[in-house]
């Protein structure tokens, strides 16, 4: 990209500057610290120049927006043409309480919904199961049956907005509930748009909300790929998630590498099922974390697009350019939020959100200031949504595509991030692939080491966290916290009892028996899941069939 003669001249000029101007300044006033590092502990050089990107070819390595390798964005006009979807993650207590929050968010300018489920739902238990005791509605909404899904989206135009559901092991079941609830309102499944997270590999790696062993879990995921490609052309049947990997303590490069390695593994399973890669790959989506280090995060997003485009085109032979696109949702970093001085979290979230926008995200959730203390209050979630709206309409960063493209620092960091990810790909391949690597504890140890190093840097004050290890105060908490209805669980249990009493239980048992036969065989399980859901079989009853057939996964102990 640069003339070799000019580069040689620049190298000479740089050396002279180092020995004169820079040296004179350093002799008078040394820099604030010996080494500067990113949030991921990556060393950062003092200055970047064309010398750091001298090997790049613009057309081959960078290109134009909307064209391979999509480094600068998957759409030619990006946010000049359409703003990202403002999709605030929300859910707590009963379906009715969460429905009210969704309507509040839509009234205040949210453009897409994102469902947070409670822990029993995430593990495939009904609210009244003994295993669910004490966990109702605390980290999300309880959805135990089709009736709950009907209340959750009552009065919401699901044929006009898109919905994302953050759930994994039971994702096929909750997706079926969403489809069936829409059908009961006369809305056919082919018009529905949205995303199910459905990313079981990252559960084994980081979040640990798995139920079944890897092989049957992957079968369920591929069943949704197949069913979605045939019946729901507007639905993303997976959101391959680096978010939870990063929240567990991974570096930006580890988040990038492990997420894309998981994505490539899903594609392999789909191809091995016999699916045409160009039939299901365009509906794969991704979900990334945006942490505090502004430039590192932007470089991560840009590198992700280039790696994915190359792998889909050259490794899997995808012909449809949409199969090469890496489309992604971003959530700001929950692990960066502090319980002390929670108002500071507004600033952190704004920086992280701005990085996501400059990195080319397709949708965005901004965390609320109070999330280190409780589920978000209406006040806090409105401030978080307004943060996105200020970026969109007042900052000017949406006026041009990839405004930091061409920055020597950003391009060099992007290249370094890709090189790190490819080295991780090599190490995973040596271990036999993603599933053998996770069964050997490779991902888990890498993340644990990174998390330990980061915490040590905070404790030794090599890394400053404002309000935690520097600039502390003893001021009392000044923001309101969410209070949930204490009667919600009682009402939820009563509704479950009523459903079981009023439904056609003979039909429920027939549907569960058909689901068992499908699970024991090789057929796609989605039709049988849908039939069971339509009969008001509960989440726990359906997952109990899978537990009986597939068993439950117990993670080995890694030393």
N, C-alpha and C positions, 0 to 999 in steps of 0.2 A: 504493500500500500504506500510505501515511502521510498524515495530515491536513495539507493545505497550510498551515493556520494554525500548527499545531504545528511544522512544518518551519521556518517563518519564525522562530518563537520560538527554535528550536534553533540556527538560523544566528546569531542575535543572541548567544545564550549562548556559542556556539563562538568567535565573534569576541572576546567579552569575556575568555574563558579564555585565548585566544592572547595578548592584550595585557597580561594581568595575571599569572595564576598561571604560565603557561608562560614568559613573558618573564623573570619574576623568577628562575625556576630556571635558564634558559639563561644569564642574566647571571652567575650564580654558578658554574655548571658546564656548559660546552658539551657537546653530544652527542659520542659517540666518533668520529664521522666526519661529513663534510659531507653525504654522500648514502648511503642504504641501498638495496641492489639485491638482486634475487633471483638464483638461479643463472643465469637467462637474461638477466641485466643489466637487468631491468625495474625502474624506480624504484618504491620503496614509500613511501607517505606515512606521516607520523608517527601518524596516528589515523584510524580509519574510524568512520562513524556512519550513522544513517538518511539523512543528506544524500547519501551515496554510492550509495544504492540507491533513491532517491526515485521513480524512474520505473518501478520494477518493479511488476507486477501478480502477486499470489501465484498465483492459479489459472492464469493464462496463462503465466507465466515460470518458476515453481517447481513448483507442483503437489504431488501426493502420491506416495509410493513405489508403483510398480506401475502408474502411470497417466501418460499423456502430459502433459508432454514428457520424463518419466523422469529429470529432473535429480536427483532424490533416490534413484534406484535403479530397476532394472527389475522387482524383486520387492517385493511389499508388506511382507514381513517381513525381507527381506535376510538378514543373518547370524544373526538370531534363529531363523530357520527352518532354515537350512542353512549351514554354514561353507563358505568357498571351498575349491576343490580345491587341495591342497598338492602341486604338481607340480614336482618338482626336475629340472631339465635335466641329463641325464647321458649320457655315452658316451665310450669311449676304447678303443683297441686292438682286440682281436678281439670278435666277438659273444659269446663265452663269458665274457670278462672283464666286459663290460658287463651281461650277464645276471646275473652274481653281484652287481654293484652294484645293479641294480634290485631284486633280492630283498632285499638289505640295507636299501634304502630302504623297501620295503613293510613289512618286519619292524619298522621304527622309526616307522611311522605315516604314511608318505606315502600319499596317496589317489588319485594319478594319475601316469602315467609320461610323460616327455618325452625324446625321442631326440635326441641330438647326433650328427651324422654327421661323418666326417672330410672333409678337403678334397677328395681325389679323388672321393669319393661325391657331394659337393655339386656338383662339376663334371662328373658323369656319366662318370667313368673307373673301370675296374676297378683293383684293387690292383696287378696286375702290368703295367699299362700303363706305357710309358716316361715318360709325362707325370706319373705318380703317384710317381715315384721320390723317396724321402726323406720322404714325407708320410703314410705309413700310420699311422692311429690317433692322430695327435697332437692333434687338436682335436675328436675325436669317434670314433665307432665306424665301422669299415669294413664296408659292406654292398655286395657286388658281385653277389649272386644271391639267389634264393629260399632257398637253403640257409642263407645267413648270417641271413636274417630268421627262419628256423625256429629256429636256435640262439639268436638274440637274445631270443625270447619263449618259449623252452622252459620249461614248468612255470609259466607266468604266466597267470592267468585273464583272457584278453583279452575274454571275453564279460561280465566283471564289472567291470573297471576301464576307464577311458578312457586313450587314448594320444595324445600330441601328437608330431608329427614336424616338426622344424625343417629343412626342405629346400624348395627353390624350383624351379629349372629342371628337375630330374628328379623333381619331386614326384609326378607321375602314376605314374611307374614304381615308386617306393618304396611308394606307397600300394597299387598293385597287388600288390606282394610281400607286404605286410601282409595284404591280403584273401586272397591265395592260401595263405599260411601258416596262417591261421585255418581256411580251407576244409579243408585237409589234416588238421586236428584235428576236423573235423565241425562247425565253428562257421560258420553261414551269415552272409553279409555283412550282412544286414539287422539283425542284433543288435549289430554292432560300433559302438562309440562312440569319438569322438576328433576329432582335428584334423590336417590337413596345413597347413603354413604357406602354400606355394603362391603367395606374393605376389611376382610377378616385377617389378612396377613399382618397388618399393623397392630391388630389386637394381640396376636402372639408376640410381636416384637416389643410393643410398648404399653398399650393401654390395658391389656389383660381382661377385657370383657368378652372373652371367648366362651363358648359352650361346648361345641362339638370338636372332634379331632380335625386336623387340617384337610384330609381328603374329602370327607363328606361336606365340610364347610365350603371348600372350593367348588364342589359340585353344585351346591345351592347358588353360589355366585354366578356360575356359568349358566345355570338354568334361567336366572334373571336376564343375563345377556341375550340369550336365545329368545325368550318370551318378549322382552322389550323390543328387540329388532323386528319381531313379527307383528306386534300389536300396539306398541307405544312409541311411535317414531320421534316424539318430542321429549322423551324421557332419558335422562342420563342414568344408566343402571348401575353405575359405581362412581364414587368420588374417592379416588385413590389418595390417601391422606398422609401427609407428612406432619400435619399439625400436632398430633398426639406424640409422634416420635420426637418432635422438638420440645414439647412440653415435658417429656420424660428426661430431658437433659442433653439431647443430641446437639451437635454443632450444626451450623447452616449447611456445610458440605455433607454431613451425615444425613440430615433431613432430605437434601436433594438426592443423594445417591440411593438411600434406602427406599424412598418413595418411588423413584423411577424404576428401581430393581423390582419392586412389588408390581408396578404397572406392567412391566415387560413379562412378569410371571403370569399375570392374568391373561395377557394376550396369548401366551403359549398355551394355556389351558383352553382358551376359546378355540384356537386353531386345532388343537388336538381333539376337541369335541367334533370337529368337522365344519365349524362355522367359517364363512368367508370373512377374512379380516376386515374387508371394507364394508361388511354389513353391520359389524358391532363396534369397531374401533371409533367411528365418528361420535358415538355416544358415551365414550369414556371421558371422565372429567377428573380433575385433581383438586386438592385442598391443601393449601400451604399456610404455614405460620408466618407472621411478619413480626420480627423481634426488634430490638432497640437499635441495632447498628444499621443505619439508614442505607449506606452504600452496599454493604454486604448483602442485605436483603434484595435490593434491586438487582444486583449481579446474579443472585441465586435464581430469581424468576426468569431472567433473560437466558441464563445457561440452561434452565429446565426446558424451555421451548426448543432450543437448538438441539439438545441431546435427543429429545423425544422425536422430533422430526426426522433426524438422521436414522434412529433405530427403527422407526416404523417404515421408513422408505427402503432402507438398505438391508435390515435384518429380516423384516417380515414381508417385504415386497408389496406393501400397500400401494395401491395405484390412485386411490381417491385422495386428493390433497387434504380433505377434511379429516382423513385418518392420521395425517401428519400433525394436525393442530394439537397443541397442548392448551386446553382451556381450563382455567382454574378459578376457584373461590379462595379468598384469603380471610383469615381471622387474625386480629391483632393478638399479641402474646399474653395469654393469661398468666403464665409463669413469671412475667415481668412486673405484674401488679403488686402493690404493697398495701398491707393493712394499715401501716402508719402513714399519716398525711395522704389519705386517699385522693384528695384533689389533684395531687401530682400525677395520678394515673390518667387524667384527661390529657396532659401534655404528652405522656408516653404514647398513649393511644393515637394521638394526632400525628406524631412522627411516624409511627408504624403504619398507619393508614396511608399517609402520603407516600411512603416507600412502596406499598402495594399498588397504589394508583400509578406511580411512575414506572413500576415494574410491569404494568399491563394487565392487571387483574380483570376478570369478567364479573365478579361479584365480591362483596365485602361485608364482613361483620366487624363492627367496632365494639370492643369490650367496654363495659361501664365502669365508672370509677370505684364502685362499691363491691366489685366481684371477689375481692380478697376477703370480704367480710360476710357476704350474703348473696342470694340471688338478686338481680338488679331491681331496684325500685323504678317506678314510672319516671320519676325525676331524672335518675341517673341514666336510664336508657334513652330518654329524650336528648340529653346532652351528647350521648354517644352517637346517636343518629344525626344530630345537628353537626357534629364534627365532620361526618362524611359530606353533608350538604354544603358546608363552608368550603371544604376542599374542592367540591365539584363546581361551585358557582362563584367563588370569590378569589381563589388562589391563582388562577391563570394556568395551572399545570395541565389542564385538559386542552389547551389551545393548540398544541402541536403534538405530533406523535413521537414517543420515545425521546423526550427532550434531553436526557442525559446520554443518549447514544453518541459515540465519538469522544466522550471523555476518556482521556488516557487511563485514568484511574479505574473508571467503571469497566472499560473494555478489558483491561489487564486483570481485574478482579473476576470478571466473567470467565475469562480463559482459565484462570487458576481454579475457579470453582468447578468448571467442567473437567479439568484434569484430575482433580481430587475425586470427583464422582466416578470417573472411568477407572481409577485405581481401585476404588471400592468394588466396582463391577467385577474386576479381575479377581479380587480376593474372594468374592462370593462364588464366582465360577469355580475356583480351586476347591471350595468346600462342597461343591456338587449342586449349587443353585440355592434359591431363596429358602425353600422349606428345609433342606438339610442344614443350611446355615443357621436358621432359627432354632432347629432342634438341637444343634450343638452349642447354642448360646452365644453365637458370634455377635449378633446385633445387640443383644442385651448387655454383653460386656463392654462393647464399644460405647454404648450410650452411658452406662454406669461410670466408666472412666471419665467421660467428658463432663458429666454432671458433678462428679467429685472434684475435678479440677476447677470448674467454675465456682463452686461453693468455697473452695479453698482460697480462690482469688478474692472473694468478698470478705472472708474472715480475716485475711491478712491485709486487707485494704489496698491490694493491688488494683482492685476494681471498686469504684465508688458507686453505691446505690443511694441516691438522694433520699434522705429521710430514714435510712436504715443504718448505714455505717458512717454517714457524714450528714451534717446539716439537720440534726435531730432536734425535736422539740417535745415538750410534755403536754401539748394542747389536747383537750378532750375531743372526741369525735363530734363533728358538726353536721354530718349529712344524715338524712333519713334512711332507714333500712326497711326492706320489704317485710311485711307481716302477712303470712298466709292464713286462710280461714281454718281455724282449728277443727271445724266440723267437716272438712272436706273428705277426710278418710272415711268417716262414718257413712257419708252419702255415697262414696265410691263403692264401699262394700255392699251397701243396700242395693245399688244398681246391679252389681254383679249377681247378687242372689236373685233379684227379680228376673234378670235375663235368663238365668239357668232354669227358673221355674216356668217362664212363659214361652220359651223357644220350643221347637219340635225336637225333643231329645232323641227320638228314633232317627231323625234325619241327621242330627249331629253325629251320632254313633256310626251311621252309614258313611258319612263323609270322612270321619277320622279313620275308619277301616280302609277306605279307598286311599287315603293319604299314606297309611302304613304300607299298603301294597306298592304304591309309587316309590316310597322311600327304599323299600327292600329291593326294588327292581332297578331299571335304568331309564325309565321315562322321565321327561321333564316334570318336576314336581309343582310348578306354578299353577296349572289348572286345578289340581287337587287342593292346593292351599286356598285358592280362590273359592272353591265350592265350600270348603269348611268354614271360611270366614263369612260367606254369605248366609250360612246356616247359624251364625252366631256362636260357633265354637270359639272358645277364648284363646288368647295368646298362650297361656300356660298349658291348655289341653293340646294345642297343636305342637308346641315345643316338647311336651312330654312324649308324644309319638316319636319325634326325632331323637330325643334322649334314649328312648328304648331301643331304637333301631341303630343309631350311630354311636351311642355311648357319650360320655363326657370326657373332655380333655383335661388331663392333669399335667401341668408344666413340670419338666424335670428340674431338679436342683442344680444350678450352675455355680461352680466355685471359681 
